[in-house]
Amino acid sequence: MRSMNYMLEIHIQLCTEDQKKEKIPDDKLEFGKKFTDHMFLMKYKDGKWGNPKIMPYQNFSLDPAAMVLHYGQEIFEGMKAYINQESGSVYIFRPHENAERFNESAERMCMPSVNKDLFVKAIVELIKIDREWVPKLPGTTLYIRPTMIATEKALGVHASKEYYFYIILSPVGPYFSTGFNPTKIYVADKHVRTSIGGTGEAKTGGNYASTLYETQLAKEAGYSQVLWLDAKERRYVEEVGAMNIMFVINNEIVTPPLDGTILQGITRKSVMHLAENLGYTVNEESIEIEILIDQIEKSHCTEAFGTGTAASITPVGSLFFKNKEYTINGFEVGPITKRLYEELIGIQTGKREDTNNWRMKVI
Ligand SMILES: Cc1ncc(COP(=O)(O)O)c(C=O)c1O
């Protein structure tokens, strides 16, 4: 929509010693419960962004009529900073891809774009300032959450004229308490996440709010995540709550195509590239749930895994569909899943060569 293509100077206001928060040990970290000492904030008014600053982490004061609270005009991103245990270097992974997707989400939601270099610079500067918060234990990372919200004080549905763009950081443990162990997934047959022509490929809060009801049903049945089917026929596999999905069928990797309803995962894209480079065949094609279940039963589908920044590569051990559970590979992590996980994490943490230039060194 409206584009701001200049780079602004970031003003920095550091915490006082008293304002610094207590850290918790790396082995006690959960996902998204604890936040660092500083945040980035920039405000949009009168058609332009202004006054970008890094400041002590703090509450916002919003008018009760702020438009985000009524019409859900909000977008966000999810990224991670990874430490290399040996050198202490900290890396982020393909940050310009997130900046690009953020602006695509902004466009879909009628929000202003953010200069991509400023988006990345703000993240880098913020991590440098909060470097003591990057956790060191394997499997822990510093999660990065760039967000934009509509702040104009107004009722009546229209695109807001004012916004906040902010970034917060959270030291995190694994997204699933199971870590790198197979997870059980519930196939949604009552509700849908989004539909063709909807906002599915934008990273906007409403897409997640709409998943809560069925996710609750899944949790009550003992499942951690929901696999969504297409909205029209409830026949084709789409994606999981916070990750894209891939299957290994007859030794080939298969994943649903991007049809506008699925988030264009950066991990998905990276894993597909890595898999092809390792010699695997990767097919982007529609996957019918009934056929998939048949392939699992016949042991032609030997592995399933989710890909996402928060979830990294998460092995899937079973699918629950229409009151029956179907186990994949005896609920064991398969060799292709393991190999891709090691390759991806190796690149992200600086342990493996980064031939694609995906890593950006922060510290
Ligand atoms: C709905 C959904 N799908 C897929 C993904 C994976 O995307 P990415 O690999 O860019 O993190 C996410 C991650 O945030 C997500 O929320």
Ligand as a Chemical Component Dictionary entry (heavy atoms), coordinates in Angstrom:
data_LIG
# 
_chem_comp.id                   LIG 
_chem_comp.type                 NON-POLYMER 
_chem_comp.pdbx_formal_charge   0 
_chem_comp.three_letter_code    LIG 
# 
loop_
_chem_comp_atom.comp_id 
_chem_comp_atom.atom_id 
_chem_comp_atom.alt_atom_id 
_chem_comp_atom.type_symbol 
_chem_comp_atom.charge 
_chem_comp_atom.model_Cartn_x 
_chem_comp_atom.model_Cartn_y 
_chem_comp_atom.model_Cartn_z 
_chem_comp_atom.pdbx_ordinal 
LIG C1 C1 C 0 0.235 -20.700 10.311 1  
LIG C2 C2 C 0 1.700 -20.864 10.128 2  
LIG N1 N1 N 0 2.145 -21.638 9.131  3  
LIG C3 C3 C 0 3.452 -21.812 8.897  4  
LIG C4 C4 C 0 4.407 -21.205 9.688  5  
LIG C5 C5 C 0 5.866 -21.377 9.387  6  
LIG O1 O1 O 0 6.430 -20.209 8.837  7  
LIG P1 P1 P 0 7.952 -19.874 8.998  8  
LIG O2 O2 O 0 8.700 -21.058 8.545  9  
LIG O3 O3 O 0 8.195 -18.692 8.138  10 
LIG O4 O4 O 0 8.177 -19.586 10.437 11 
LIG C6 C6 C 0 3.992 -20.409 10.746 12 
LIG C7 C7 C 0 5.027 -19.777 11.568 13 
LIG O5 O5 O 0 5.039 -18.850 12.100 14 
LIG C8 C8 C 0 2.620 -20.211 10.964 15 
LIG O6 O6 O 0 2.182 -19.438 11.962 16 
# 
loop_
_chem_comp_bond.comp_id 
_chem_comp_bond.atom_id_1 
_chem_comp_bond.atom_id_2 
_chem_comp_bond.value_order 
_chem_comp_bond.pdbx_ordinal 
LIG C1 C2 SING 1  
LIG C2 N1 SING 2  
LIG C2 C8 DOUB 3  
LIG N1 C3 DOUB 4  
LIG C3 C4 SING 5  
LIG C4 C5 SING 6  
LIG C4 C6 DOUB 7  
LIG C5 O1 SING 8  
LIG O1 P1 SING 9  
LIG P1 O2 DOUB 10 
LIG P1 O3 SING 11 
LIG P1 O4 SING 12 
LIG C6 C7 SING 13 
LIG C6 C8 SING 14 
LIG C7 O5 DOUB 15 
LIG C8 O6 SING 16 
# 
